[in-house]
């Protein structure tokens, strides 16, 4: 790049890749980032919707990462955010952005959804429950069932999410994605091994059942959501970043897409980073819920009232009201 030019990014992945071998961006350029909190189709759909509905659009974060060579890079970043039609933006850093973004994809936004669906589908079908029975169960003793599942699954999910974040922060996850490019796309005298799809197993073939389980899994992820938030809080992320990366992106972009096209389509058609993360971490969520959380529920383990009290009084609820 020419000296004094501006490099614009829409994700911080490149910084994570550079950090692994101890590299950095050239010092004679400015580096900025503007990151919409949603997929491309959602960004476009809500941008167009903003012509008619005030406030429509996908939120975005922005970063001025490296030196302001001519005194205007912050204005360029903010102008970029305005051009996207984003109704709200917040400042962060490249490192915080890529960690919270990839962590969210591997956890509450997709990896956990994928894993919870596999777990619940197997549980309900093994108990001989029909699609209608699964649907009706949503309104039967809902509060009691929620308390039992939340209490039993909070710490198992927290365990996985901590590991997920540490794996990402160490650079291991970034290296995994880079190495995947060699396996999937480069010959080097060997056959390529493109990533397979997940849509061949029974859960994804039973379309109507999968749609019901999708709705159920999204309702049944409160413990994963709060665990996700707690990890990001302890790692120093702002509430603006936590809420946008964990909740608003799901509500405004991913969940509507999954409802329309299905979770398997979502997993099989997203970025290499997200596909790898979902395939890697979904089985872990499935396993820990099956082996720990559901065993505790079936055994009638007393509800952890402290967890429920913390859930009801968590300051994140106030933050959600402000950010939403």
C-alpha positions in Angstrom: 0.0 0.0 0.0 1.1 3.6 -0.6 2.4 5.5 2.4 -0.3 7.5 4.2 -3.1 5.5 2.7 -6.0 4.0 4.8 -6.6 0.3 5.1 -10.3 -0.4 5.8 -11.4 -3.7 7.4 -14.7 -5.2 8.2 -13.3 -7.9 10.5 -10.3 -8.1 12.8 -9.3 -11.6 11.7 -6.3 -10.2 9.9 -4.8 -8.8 13.1 -5.2 -12.2 14.8 -3.4 -13.8 11.8 -0.6 -11.3 12.0 -0.2 -11.6 15.7 0.5 -15.3 15.5 4.0 -15.0 13.9 4.6 -11.6 15.7 3.8 -9.4 12.7 1.9 -6.1 12.5 0.5 -3.7 10.0 2.9 -1.4 8.2 3.6 1.7 10.3 3.2 4.2 7.4 -0.5 3.6 6.8 -3.7 4.1 8.9 -5.9 1.1 9.8 -9.6 1.5 10.5 -12.4 -1.0 10.8 -16.2 -0.8 10.6 -18.0 -4.1 11.4 -21.8 -4.6 10.8 -23.3 -7.0 13.3 -25.0 -9.2 10.8 -24.6 -11.1 7.5 -24.5 -9.4 4.2 -28.1 -10.2 3.2 -29.3 -8.8 6.5 -27.2 -5.6 6.1 -28.7 -5.0 2.7 -32.3 -5.9 3.7 -32.4 -3.6 6.7 -30.5 -0.9 4.8 -33.3 -0.8 2.2 -35.9 -1.1 5.0 -34.4 2.0 6.5 -35.9 4.1 3.6 -39.3 3.5 5.1 -38.7 2.7 8.8 -36.7 5.1 10.9 -34.0 3.3 12.9 -33.9 0.2 10.6 -30.4 -1.1 9.9 -27.7 -3.3 11.3 -25.6 -1.9 14.2 -21.9 -1.7 13.7 -18.7 -1.2 15.7 -15.8 1.0 14.6 -12.1 1.0 15.2 -9.2 3.5 14.6 -6.4 1.0 15.1 -3.3 2.7 13.9 -2.1 6.3 13.5 -4.1 9.1 12.0 -1.8 10.0 9.2 -3.8 13.0 7.9 -6.2 13.8 10.8 -9.3 12.3 9.1 -9.4 8.6 9.6 -11.9 8.8 12.4 -14.2 10.8 10.1 -13.7 8.2 7.4 -14.6 5.4 9.8 -17.7 7.2 11.0 -18.7 8.1 7.5 -18.4 4.4 6.5 -20.7 3.5 9.4 -23.3 6.1 8.3 -23.1 4.9 4.7 -24.0 1.4 6.0 -27.2 2.7 7.4 -26.3 1.6 10.9 -28.6 3.1 13.6 -26.0 2.7 16.3 -22.2 2.3 16.5 -19.7 1.9 19.3 -15.9 2.1 19.5 -13.8 -1.0 20.2 -10.4 -2.4 19.2 -9.4 -4.8 16.5 -8.5 -7.4 19.0 -11.6 -7.1 21.1 -13.8 -7.2 17.9 -12.4 -10.3 16.4 -12.4 -12.2 19.7 -16.0 -11.3 20.6 -17.2 -11.9 17.0 -15.6 -15.3 16.4 -16.4 -16.3 20.0 -20.1 -15.4 19.5 -20.2 -17.4 16.2 -18.8 -20.5 17.9 -21.0 -20.0 21.0 -24.4 -18.5 21.3 -24.9 -17.4 17.7 -24.4 -20.7 15.8 -22.2 -23.3 17.5 -24.4 -23.6 20.5 -27.6 -23.5 18.4 -26.2 -26.4 16.3 -25.2 -28.4 19.4 -28.4 -27.8 21.4 -30.6 -28.8 18.4 -28.7 -32.1 18.0 -29.1 -32.8 21.7 -32.8 -31.9 22.0 -33.7 -33.7 18.8 -32.1 -36.9 20.1 -33.7 -36.5 23.5 -37.2 -36.0 22.3 -37.2 -38.6 19.6 -35.6 -41.2 21.9 -38.5 -40.5 24.3 -41.0 -41.3 21.5 -42.3 -37.7 21.4 -44.0 -36.6 18.2 -43.5 -33.2 16.6 -46.8 -32.1 18.1 -45.8 -33.3 21.5 -42.6 -31.4 21.3 -44.5 -28.3 20.3 -47.1 -28.6 23.0 -44.4 -29.1 25.7 -43.3 -25.5 25.3 -46.3 -24.3 27.2 -46.6 -27.1 29.8 -44.9 -26.3 33.2 -42.7 -23.9 31.2 -41.4 -22.0 34.1 -40.5 -25.1 36.1 -38.8 -26.7 33.2 -36.9 -23.5 32.3 -35.6 -23.3 35.9 -34.4 -26.9 35.9 -32.7 -26.7 32.5 -31.1 -23.3 33.2 -29.8 -24.5 36.5 -28.4 -27.7 35.2 -26.8 -26.3 32.0 -25.3 -23.0 33.1 -22.0 -24.3 34.4 -21.4 -27.0 31.8 -21.9 -24.4 29.0 -19.7 -21.9 30.9 -16.9 -24.5 30.9 -17.0 -24.9 27.2 -17.3 -21.2 26.5 -14.3 -20.4 28.6 -12.3 -23.0 26.7 -13.6 -21.6 23.4 -12.5 -18.0 24.3 -9.1 -19.1 25.5 -8.5 -21.1 22.4 -9.3 -18.1 20.3 -7.3 -15.6 22.4 -4.2 -17.8 22.3 -4.3 -17.7 18.4 -4.9 -21.4 18.1 -8.3 -20.9 16.5 -6.9 -18.5 14.0 -4.2 -20.9 13.0 -6.8 -23.6 12.6 -8.6 -21.5 10.0 -5.5 -20.7 8.1 -4.4 -24.3 8.0 -7.8 -25.3 6.8 -7.2 -23.2 3.7 -4.3 -25.5 2.9 -6.4 -28.6 3.3 -9.5 -27.3 1.5 -8.0 -25.4 -1.4 -4.3 -26.1 -2.0 -3.2 -29.2 -3.8 0.5 -29.5 -3.0 0.5 -32.9 -4.7 -2.3 -34.2 -2.4 -6.1 -34.4 -2.9 -8.0 -31.5 -1.5 -10.4 -32.1 1.4 -13.3 -29.6 1.1 -15.4 -29.3 4.2 -18.5 -31.6 4.3 -22.0 -30.5 5.0 -24.0 -31.4 8.1 -27.4 -31.8 6.4 -27.2 -35.5 5.8 -28.2 -36.8 9.3 -31.8 -37.5 10.3 -32.4 -34.4 12.3 -31.9 -32.2 9.2 -33.9 -34.4 6.9 -37.0 -34.3 9.2 -37.7 -30.8 8.2 -40.8 -30.0 10.2 -39.4 -31.5 13.4 -36.1 -29.6 12.9 -38.1 -26.3 12.6 -39.8 -27.0 15.9 -36.6 -28.0 17.6 -35.0 -24.8 16.2 -37.7 -22.7 18.0 -37.3 -24.8 21.1 -33.5 -24.5 21.1 -33.6 -20.7 20.7 -35.9 -20.6 23.8 -33.8 -23.1 25.7 -30.5 -21.2 25.4 -30.8 -18.7 28.3 -28.1 -20.4 30.3 -25.7 -20.4 27.3 -26.5 -16.8 26.6 -25.8 -15.7 30.2 -22.6 -17.9 30.2 -21.6 -16.2 26.9 -22.1 -12.8 28.5 -20.2 -13.7 31.7 -17.2 -14.8 29.8 -17.1 -11.6 27.7 -17.6 -9.5 30.8 -14.7 -11.2 32.6 -12.5 -10.7 29.5 -13.1 -6.9 29.5 -15.5 -6.4 26.7 -18.0 -3.4 26.9 -21.7 -4.0 27.3 -22.2 -2.4 23.8 -20.0 -5.1 22.3 -21.4 -7.9 24.5 -25.0 -7.2 23.7 -24.5 -6.6 20.0 -22.3 -9.7 19.5 -24.4 -12.0 21.6 -28.0 -10.9 21.2 -28.7 -8.2 18.7 -26.8 -9.9 15.9 -28.9 -13.0 16.6 -32.2 -11.2 16.7 -31.6 -8.9 13.7 -29.7 -11.2 11.4 -29.0 -14.8 12.2 -32.2 -16.1 13.8 -34.5 -14.8 11.1 -32.2 -16.4 8.5 -32.1 -19.7 10.4 -35.9 -19.6 10.7 -36.3 -19.1 7.0 -33.6 -21.5 5.7 -32.7 -23.8 8.6 -29.7 -24.2 10.8 -28.0 -26.8 8.6 -28.2 -24.4 5.6 -26.7 -21.6 7.8 -23.8 -23.8 8.9 -23.1 -25.1 5.4 -23.1 -21.7 3.7 -21.3 -19.3 6.0 -17.6 -18.4 6.2 -14.8 -21.0 6.7 -14.2 -19.6 10.2 -17.8 -19.9 11.3 -18.3 -23.4 9.7 -15.1 -24.7 11.3 -16.1 -23.2 14.7 -19.7 -24.6 14.5 -18.5 -28.1 13.5 -15.8 -28.1 16.2 -17.8 -26.7 19.2 -21.4 -28.0 18.5 -20.5 -31.6 19.4 -19.1 -30.3 22.6 -22.3 -28.5 23.5 -24.3 -31.6 22.5 -22.1 -33.8 24.7 -22.0 -31.7 27.8 -25.8 -31.1 27.8 -26.5 -34.8 27.2 -23.9 -36.1 29.7 -24.3 -33.5 32.4 -27.3 -31.1 32.1 -30.0 -33.5 31.0 -28.8 -36.2 33.4 -29.2 -33.7 36.3 -32.7 -32.7 35.1 -33.8 -36.3 34.8 -32.4 -37.1 38.3 -34.4 -34.2 39.8 -31.3 -32.3 41.0 -32.5 -29.3 43.0 -32.6 -26.1 41.2 -29.7 -23.7 42.0 -31.7 -20.8 43.3 -28.6 -18.6 43.4 -28.2 -18.9 39.7 -31.8 -18.0 39.1 -31.6 -15.0 41.4 -28.4 -13.9 39.6 -30.2 -14.3 36.3 -33.2 -12.1 37.4 -31.0 -9.4 38.9 -28.2 -9.4 36.3 -27.4 -5.9 35.1 -27.2 -7.1 31.6 -31.0 -6.8 31.4 -30.7 -3.0 31.8 -27.9 -2.9 29.3 -30.1 -4.8 26.8 -32.9 -2.3 27.2 -30.5 0.6 26.4 -28.8 -1.2 23.5 -32.0 -2.5 22.0 
